[in-house]
């Protein structure tokens, strides 16, 4: 292979490869989790974040955002479940949704400091 073709091939491969830093890779997983959340696929979104946290322990910014996203997932999942719940189950889900809403607000405050 001619040297300039080899350099071009390496350049093309590097453009299509996945992000190289743990933070960038973890951020990609967060984007996937957010997309799953929008589609109301709460279990898959939760699993994606937990996987990201295990795979990229040094991606501190993404992990912090993951905590906020997990709180949002729990809060929205509880609220969605409230629609079909009654009695004690509804009360339990209401308390859970309120808890995660307050936790989310506190986590946001901590990150802003």
N, C-alpha and C positions, 0 to 999 in steps of 0.2 A: 504494500500500500504506500502511496506517495505521502511524504511528510505532511503536506498541507491538507490532504484528505483525512489523515489520522487526527490532526489537530481539530479539523472541522467536526469529525465524528465525536471526539471527546467533548467539544463545546456543546454539541447538540444533546449529548447524553446528560451533560451537567444541567442543561436548561430544563429537562423533563424529569429530573430526579426529584425525590422528595426533599423537604427542607432538611438541612444538615444539623442544625442545633436542636438540642432537646426542647428548648423553649418553643421553637418554631413547630416542631413535630407535635408537641403537646397542644399548642394553639390550634393546629389543624384538627386535633381530636375534639377540642372544645367547640369548634365550628360545627363539627358533625353532631355533637351532643345538642347544640342549640337547634339545629335543623330537626333532630328527632323530637325535641321538646315542642317545637312549632307543630309538628305532625301528631302531637299528643301520644307519642310512643315513650311514655315515662320510664318504663323498665329499661328499654334499650338506651335511653339518654343517660340514665343513672349508671348503667353498666359501662358505658363508654367513658364516663368521668372517672369511675373507680379504676378502670383499666389504665387510663392516662396517668393517674396518680401513682399506680404501681410501676408503670413503665418508665416514667420520667420524674424520679424523685427530686432532681435538681432544677426542674422547671418551676421555680418558685412563683413567678407571676401567674402562670397558667394554673398552678395549683390553687392559688388564692382565688382566682376567678372561678375555678371549679367548685370551691366551697359555696360561693354565691349561687352558682348555677344549680348545685345540689339542693340548696334551700328552696330555690324557685321551683324545682321539679317536685319536691315534697309538698310544697304549699299548693301548687296547681293540681297535683294528683289528688290531694285530699279534697280540694274544692270540687273537682269533677266528680269524685265519688259521692259527695254529699247529695248530688242530684237524685241518686237512686236509693239513698239510705233513709231510714226512718228511726225514730226513737233513740235509743242509747247509741246506736251506731252513728247516727247523724251528729249527736252531741260529741262523740269521740272524734269524729272527723273535723268538726268545727273547731274543737280545741287544738287539734293537730295543725290545722290551717293557720289559726291565729298564732300558735307558737312559732311556726316557720316564718310567718310574716314578720314577727318581732325579731327573730333571729337574723333574718335577712337584713333588716334595718340596722341592727347592731353590727353585723359584719361589714356593711357598707361604711358605717362610721369609722370602724377600725382601719379599714383600708385607706380612708381619706386622710388619716393622720400622718 
